[in-house]
Amino acid sequence: MDEKFKKEIFEDLRKIDLTGKIKQKIGLSYLSWADAWELIKERYPDSELIIKTRKVVTTETYSLVDEGITKTFSHTYENEVPYFTDGKTCWVDVSLRIKGEVEAEPFYAITNNKNLSVAYNNITSTDINKAIQRAFVKVCARFGLGLYIYQGEDLPSSEKVVINFKDISANCDRYKVVALDDQGFETLRQTVISQLTKYSAYENKEILNYPTKILGGQRVSQITNSSTNAEILQKLNYYFGELDKIFAANNS
């Protein structure tokens, strides 16, 4: 491997200005696979995307009734599938070759839109396709393209903020609550559900530590109006409001 040549490729791709190509989804910045592939092929037309596969043998059994007699038939065939599994979760193995140099993402997890692993028995072709596209973009970043989007624990720079969860939680516990009528309670309940849904998608799982603690196993969608539950909702609303301020300030 020519490390000097590989460094030249890295420096060439890293300097590409992605202004206008960076997109946002659930608060995260990303480069689409189509834009990444176009930029790579413009500079290095012989680039090759490599998706590893494995063989899977499938046997299908079916029955037919002929003149009152049931006959059972089976058919066995072999497929190449572009994902791997440990029997519980799944991942894809994607590489990119540029001018003979290779970068790889051999264990890119197949996840849902909340970045949680999809169970093996729930995997769909759509899940696999999306994982391959995401893995490809990450491999491009290993070559330098869009690397500045990623910081720290593979979080986009817009997510890399310092959050003092201890102080926020302490302020929540001191937050002055007020009594809510049924309509006010329901409105706040729906607001908190929306906030929880949004922040559940963030990769920084510390965000949910305080809500998990204060809810104590309850589901917001199932709680009813009471002084205790009204207090919980108001504290959570304050908590997520503080996070909103921090992320808004970071992105301004």
Secondary structure, 3 states (H helix, E strand, C coil): CCHHHHHHHHHHHHCCCCCCCEEEECCEEEECHHHHHHHHHHHCCCCEEEECCEEEEEEEEEEEEECCEEEEEEEEEEEEECCEECCCCEEEEEEEEECCEEEEEEEEECECCCCCECCHHHCCHHHHHHHHHHHHHHHHHHCCCCHHHEECCCEEHHHCCCCCHHHHHHHHHCCCCCCCCHHHHHHHHHHHHHHHHHHHCCCCHHHHHHHHHHHCCCCHHHCCCCHHHHHHHHHHHHHHHHHHHHHHHHHC
